[in-house]
Amino acid sequence: MKRAYRPPGDPPFETIPQALARAARLWPQREAMVVLDQRITYAHLLDKVRRTAAHMRQRGIGPGDHVAICMGNCIDWVIYAYAACWLGAVVVPVNTRFKTDELRYCLDQSDSRMLVVADRFLNVDFMAMLREIAPAIDHHLPDPALNRLHTVVVFGQEVPAGAIAAEVFSRAPDTALPDGHEPRFDDVGLIQYTSGTTSFPKGVMLTHRNLLWDAWHVSARMGLTLGDRYFSGRPLFHVAGTTLSMFASMVVGACYMTAPSFQVPIVLEMMTRERCTMTSANETMFLMLMNHPDFDASKFRVRGGLAAVGVEAGRQIVERLGMSEMAVGYGLSESSPNCALSPFDDDLERRIAGYAFPLPGLEVRIFDEDSDRELPPGQGGEIRIRGWSLMKGYYKMPEATARVIDAEGWLHTGDLGMADKAGRICFIDRLKDMFRVGGENVAPADVQNVLNAHPAVKQSQVVGVPDPRLQQVAAAYVIVKDGQQTSEQALIDWCRQRCAGFKVPRYVRFVDSFDAIGMTGSAKIQRNKLLAYAIQDLGLTKT
């Protein structure tokens, strides 16, 4: 019998503690999460969360405090996140690909009072980074450089004297297990750092309602239900890893499956062994899976899930992976993240083309950016959003918040889209300067600031150019100071030491001036002209 999408109505909970308690009550012995060969049921998860919350409360963590988490995907990441929410605290996911300056900024700007961190992950030495940022961690916290951070819990063998080992933290004497602070539905539950068009990431404040309503409606649209085994390779430091994976599974009683990082042989083995029925990935992830020598479509049982892909990859997912019920959508961190998603049973060609209906209770419309006039179906313009999914604002950035949310409550996304006559929305391209490398957002200003700090660089401009595997990669055009010398490889190495790997330019080219290739005399870039120049200059094919 063919399944059909049915709108679920409003969720039967208002806060994350309520939702987790409900899951443990309704499905106590069902598996809540599987990571590699580690498993935990909903009842056990709730018990671990309450005990961890008790230990956190002993360390002074309470309502409104900020708890940063910097680890690969694991059960402990989820336990500490839920424990923070249980106390009414706020989770601050930290990108494990951050370099020292980025980690410093995130911990400082977020006012984090507690950090849960791996000593090392994917060859990144986080203890060395913390020693550089806050030397007092070898003695006693807080450090003047991060004067609000008073507790660091470390998973791993290397534990500085000013930190506490995770196994010691969890052995702390139990006090009465807390019933949980009862946050309001509009209290902030998570601060998601996202790169923007400015030189610094912004902390998107998402409320309990933002997170849970999005998870509730997204799970219904993609057909996720009780008993499903849902593999998501999305990192938990992304809102797609929390809202669209962790929370989405919990609200319907599905089993959330993941791996510490997206290593294709491990993911393929796990998805087939665990008889995965649903999955979530971006285009790069799907292509890596399907093009791997070990990929065998006959071993998969995946019927649907979330696919952030283009048209060609969408067809491959349906034909080669068998995801006939794939759901496609549109969103951004500021909208929790998905504001539009196709029902899993919508017209297949519409889904492959990227068209998605707004989630219940949300307005998603297309406007002319210059005149503020709403555009009819078939005309491209800026996507704007209004309703319950909108962020509470950027943390400690009221002016930046006011620039993107207008007086009438519309979020100006800076993204180009189009509507069809049925009311579906399709994302076309980004009006903003940002581009995406393998699913990661990159702001050109972030990379330009690193390049411009090199002693030989006078000026730089960065643009995202097409790449067959990662969708886009960074290309940098650089003007060298008079009398100075450097090389393309030297600048690539300079960036590799100072910013996350996905931001490092794939290409570096030297120019004498930008005037002839899309730059005004005041150095204001014309991105479309620079992109066209780069594609021709580098011998690339526009996708």
C-alpha angles and dihedrals in degrees: 000000000000115000121232132202114249121187107245101211121226118333118261094236138054105202139039094248090053092049094049093047089050092052092051091048096048100037107020098155099037117105110260097184142005123192113180100308097338118104138183132182125222092253092050091045092055091048092050091047093052093047092048090048089054091054091046091051089052087057091055100261112146145145114333096010117132120237117191120205122198112176140104118268108295142137091259090057088058094043093053092045093052091043091055090050090046088062094044091253125137125249118226110193111207121209107241089212093064119122123220099277092046092050091048092052094048095049093043100043092046093052089227113189096187133033125197107195145163115238088226135003128177091348092308112131103214093176091059089049092050092048089055092047099040113013091184089076086086089060119015135330145266104064119201089240091059102022096169096053106093104154129048118180113196128203109203142040102293109074118167117223092251093054132064128235114244093235091052092047091052091049093057111127110276118243120193106308107253120244086215133255109274103233120192119251090248095051115111112260101172139020111209116197112217132175115244138176091283124080094256131059116248125226108234109209110217121187130218088256093049092053100040099041090049091049091046096051095038092052089053094047093052093042097244109163147160111308097022118134104218119193116196121178091187110123114247090233086071122075086233086063095049108032100027096038117018098033095034091057094045097052093057101032097251122147112253111214126187145146130233090251136356102270105159101217090049093046093048092050093047096047092052097040093049093044093237113208100182134028143181127208145135125249095269092053094048093048092048090053097046095043096049116110091235094056111120114173092198090068095057128093097182111140100171150329139140120325121185095189146125126253099271094046089046091058091049091051091054096042102037104028097033095234095150090155096052115147122213127194152156132248149121135213091267089063097048080264115281118054095163131034134165117241109247090243097048120121106300095222091052090051093048089050089056101251118150136174119237113258116259113286095016130111114214113175142162120243136182102247095216103042099028087228117147110242127224124242114291097031121106121232144129118315112232127186134200131178146052097333096065117114121250087240141277112305110259091346107103094157093052089048092052090052093061103032113055130207091269093055098256118144109220102214099186087225127126117233146151136217128219126217093265092058098258119145125220124194112223108172143322118277087194123079092251121112133187127241112193091330095317120117115233125191112206090220090062092058094038091055090055093047093045090055090065110105093232098048120096099175138347139189126196130200134175112247128191120277125181094220106031097031090231138015133188121268118189128202112198138192112206122218117254111271094014130109135198139147137237092250092047091057092046089052090047091056094043089060094049111037142033115288095247089060095053111109115251088200132034121185130177123227135176095219141358096216096095096046104048108300127116123221089261089058094249105150125229096211098195092055094045091049092050090048092048094050091053095040093051095041094241131152118240112236 
